[in-house]
Each structure stands twice: as structure tokens, then as C-alpha cells.
Amino acid sequence: MLQDTQTIRHYQRITDALVEQWNRGYRFDELRQYVDGYLAALRNTNALEAYLIHRLEEEVVRYIHDPSNFEMTLPEPDYR
């Protein structure tokens, strides 16, 4: 569980981008490449402590492996 506010913001940005890319037709291997690049950028800029980046990576990988995060929502039927 993430507790640092900066780490949570990065998590939200990553997961929002992952869903957007999924809806555009990207698949899991491409999503993982995006995450790897994002995390590499965080490491190179020293934006977060190394242990926070590690925790962020664990949470994002868990997010990617949960198929319910990438399900398309169907509109409610209109029974008028």
C-alpha cells in the first residue's frame, strides 16, 4: 500500500495512462514497456527515493495483472 503523496500521484498518472493506452489498442507487453520507461525516468531524475520507486513498481505490476482494471464497461440498458 502506497502512503507517500508523491508516489500516489505517480501511481495515479501511470494507471490512468495504462487504461487510456489499453482503450487505444495497446496490449500488455506494450503497457509493461511504458511502465518500465516511466520508472526508469523516475530513477534517473531521482524524483523519488529508490524504495518508493520499488513499491510503486510492485503496485503497478499488481494493477496490470488484475484483468478487472481493463474491462470495458457496458452502458446500462434503457428500459423506457
Backbone as JSON, one array per atom type, in Angstrom:
{
  "sequence": "MLQDTQTIRHYQRITDALVEQWNRGYRFDELRQYVDGYLAALRNTNALEAYLIHRLEEEVVRYIHDPSNFEMTLPEPDYR",
  "N": [[0.84, -1.18, 0.0], [0.56, 2.11, -0.91], [1.77, 5.11, 0.59], [3.07, 7.53, 0.54], [2.61, 10.79, -0.68], [3.59, 11.82, -3.15], [4.32, 9.48, -4.46], [1.85, 8.23, -4.68], [0.59, 10.01, -6.43], [2.12, 9.6, -8.74], [1.46, 6.92, -9.18], [-1.28, 7.16, -9.77], [-1.12, 8.65, -12.15], [0.27, 6.85, -13.81], [-1.47, 4.58, -13.85], [-3.81, 5.7, -14.91], [-2.86, 6.39, -17.45], [-2.25, 3.84, -18.41], [-4.78, 2.63, -18.65], [-5.91, 4.32, -20.55], [-4.19, 3.85, -22.72], [-4.69, 1.13, -23.11], [-7.35, 1.23, -23.96], [-6.93, 2.4, -26.39], [-5.89, 0.37, -27.84], [-3.42, -0.76, -27.26], [-1.46, -3.44, -25.9], [-0.63, -5.83, -23.25], [2.21, -6.28, -23.21], [3.17, -3.95, -24.33], [2.17, -2.1, -22.54], [3.64, -2.77, -20.3], [6.18, -2.04, -21.17], [5.83, 0.72, -21.26], [5.5, 1.26, -18.52], [8.0, 0.42, -17.57], [9.65, 2.34, -18.81], [8.67, 4.7, -17.63], [9.3, 4.26, -14.94], [12.06, 4.07, -15.15], [12.66, 6.68, -15.87], [11.91, 8.0, -13.51], [13.83, 6.94, -11.8], [16.21, 7.92, -12.94], [15.95, 10.67, -12.67], [15.89, 11.01, -10.01], [13.51, 11.52, -8.68], [12.0, 10.27, -6.78], [12.63, 8.4, -3.78], [14.6, 5.41, -3.9], [13.45, 3.1, -2.7], [10.77, 3.81, -2.67], [10.18, 3.94, -5.38], [10.48, 1.27, -5.99], [8.35, 0.15, -4.5], [6.24, 1.43, -5.81], [6.52, 0.27, -8.34], [5.87, -2.41, -7.72], [3.15, -2.13, -7.02], [2.05, -1.15, -9.42], [2.58, -3.26, -11.19], [0.97, -5.19, -10.01], [-1.48, -3.98, -10.52], [-1.55, -4.09, -13.34], [-1.74, -6.85, -13.72], [-4.28, -7.44, -12.85], [-7.14, -8.27, -14.32], [-9.61, -7.01, -14.18], [-9.23, -4.31, -14.19], [-9.05, -3.53, -16.77], [-11.36, -4.02, -18.11], [-14.0, -3.36, -20.32], [-16.57, -1.13, -19.7], [-20.0, -1.65, -19.93], [-22.76, 0.14, -21.25], [-25.68, 0.92, -19.34], [-28.72, -0.8, -19.99], [-31.5, 0.75, -21.59], [-34.63, 0.88, -20.43], [-37.1, 2.09, -21.23]],
  "CA": [[0.0, 0.0, 0.0], [1.35, 3.34, -1.03], [1.38, 6.12, 1.57], [3.71, 8.79, 0.2], [1.72, 11.5, -1.61], [4.19, 11.89, -4.48], [4.24, 8.14, -5.04], [0.44, 8.03, -5.03], [0.33, 10.8, -7.65], [2.73, 8.88, -9.87], [0.64, 5.72, -9.39], [-2.5, 7.58, -10.46], [-0.76, 9.02, -13.53], [0.61, 5.63, -14.55], [-2.64, 3.73, -14.07], [-4.69, 6.4, -15.86], [-2.25, 6.26, -18.78], [-2.37, 2.46, -18.82], [-6.15, 2.4, -19.1], [-6.08, 5.06, -21.8], [-3.48, 3.12, -23.77], [-5.44, -0.12, -23.34], [-8.53, 1.58, -24.75], [-6.45, 2.74, -27.74], [-5.5, -0.86, -28.53], [-2.14, -1.29, -26.8], [-1.63, -4.66, -25.12], [0.11, -5.91, -22.0], [3.65, -6.13, -23.37], [3.41, -2.53, -24.58], [1.91, -1.41, -21.27], [4.79, -3.03, -19.43], [7.27, -1.19, -21.66], [5.53, 2.08, -20.81], [5.79, 1.31, -17.08], [9.46, 0.34, -17.42], [10.2, 3.63, -19.17], [8.27, 5.67, -16.62], [10.09, 4.01, -13.73], [13.46, 4.43, -15.45], [12.74, 8.14, -15.8], [11.9, 8.36, -12.09], [15.14, 6.59, -11.22], [17.26, 8.8, -13.48], [15.77, 12.04, -12.19], [15.86, 10.98, -8.54], [12.27, 12.16, -8.27], [11.57, 9.56, -5.58], [13.62, 7.5, -3.19], [14.64, 4.11, -4.58], [12.49, 2.15, -2.11], [9.43, 4.23, -3.08], [10.03, 3.52, -6.77], [10.28, -0.18, -5.93], [6.96, -0.08, -4.06], [5.39, 1.87, -6.91], [6.58, -0.77, -9.37], [5.1, -3.56, -7.25], [1.72, -1.82, -7.1], [1.66, -1.02, -10.82], [2.56, -4.61, -11.75], [-0.25, -5.8, -9.48], [-2.58, -3.35, -11.26], [-1.55, -4.63, -14.7], [-2.15, -8.26, -13.71], [-5.68, -7.56, -12.47], [-7.88, -8.04, -15.56], [-10.8, -6.17, -13.98], [-8.86, -2.92, -14.43], [-9.06, -3.26, -18.21], [-12.63, -4.42, -18.69], [-14.82, -2.29, -20.88], [-17.87, -1.03, -19.04], [-21.11, -1.6, -20.87], [-23.79, 1.07, -20.79], [-26.91, 0.32, -18.8], [-29.82, -0.81, -20.97], [-32.56, 1.73, -21.38], [-35.91, 0.16, -20.44], [-38.23, 3.03, -21.24]],
  "C": [[0.89, 1.24, 0.0], [0.84, 4.38, -0.04], [1.97, 7.49, 1.27], [2.89, 9.5, -0.88], [2.29, 11.6, -3.02], [4.09, 10.54, -5.19], [2.81, 7.84, -5.48], [0.1, 8.79, -6.3], [0.91, 10.12, -8.88], [1.92, 7.62, -10.2], [-0.63, 6.08, -10.16], [-2.21, 7.96, -11.91], [-0.48, 7.78, -14.38], [-0.64, 4.83, -14.86], [-3.64, 4.39, -15.0], [-4.17, 6.25, -17.29], [-2.38, 4.83, -19.29], [-3.77, 2.15, -19.35], [-6.4, 3.11, -20.42], [-5.4, 4.33, -22.96], [-4.17, 1.81, -24.11], [-6.65, 0.16, -24.24], [-8.16, 1.98, -26.18], [-5.97, 1.51, -28.51], [-4.14, -1.41, -28.16], [-2.41, -2.53, -25.95], [-0.58, -4.74, -24.01], [1.63, -5.73, -22.17], [4.02, -4.67, -23.62], [3.16, -1.7, -23.32], [3.1, -1.58, -20.33], [6.0, -2.19, -19.86], [7.07, 0.25, -21.22], [5.91, 2.22, -19.33], [7.3, 1.28, -16.86], [10.12, 1.68, -17.75], [9.89, 4.7, -18.14], [9.13, 5.51, -15.37], [11.56, 4.34, -13.95], [13.64, 5.94, -15.38], [12.73, 8.61, -14.35], [13.24, 8.08, -11.44], [16.22, 7.58, -11.67], [17.14, 10.24, -12.98], [15.8, 12.14, -10.67], [14.63, 11.68, -7.99], [11.72, 11.54, -6.99], [12.73, 8.74, -5.04], [13.5, 6.13, -3.85], [13.61, 3.13, -4.01], [11.05, 2.52, -2.48], [9.15, 3.84, -4.54], [9.79, 2.02, -6.82], [8.85, -0.52, -5.51], [5.97, 0.31, -5.14], [5.36, 0.81, -8.0], [5.76, -1.99, -8.96], [3.6, -3.32, -7.39], [1.24, -1.73, -8.54], [1.62, -2.39, -11.49], [1.32, -5.36, -11.26], [-1.47, -5.26, -10.23], [-2.68, -3.94, -12.66], [-2.07, -6.07, -14.72], [-3.59, -8.47, -13.26], [-6.55, -7.25, -13.69], [-9.1, -7.14, -15.38], [-10.49, -4.69, -14.22], [-8.96, -2.53, -15.9], [-10.33, -3.72, -18.9], [-13.37, -3.2, -19.2], [-16.15, -2.28, -20.13], [-18.95, -0.89, -20.1], [-22.16, -0.62, -20.35], [-25.02, 0.3, -20.28], [-27.98, 0.3, -19.88], [-30.9, 0.17, -20.59], [-33.9, 1.03, -21.53], [-37.09, 1.13, -20.4], [-39.33, 2.55, -22.12]]
}
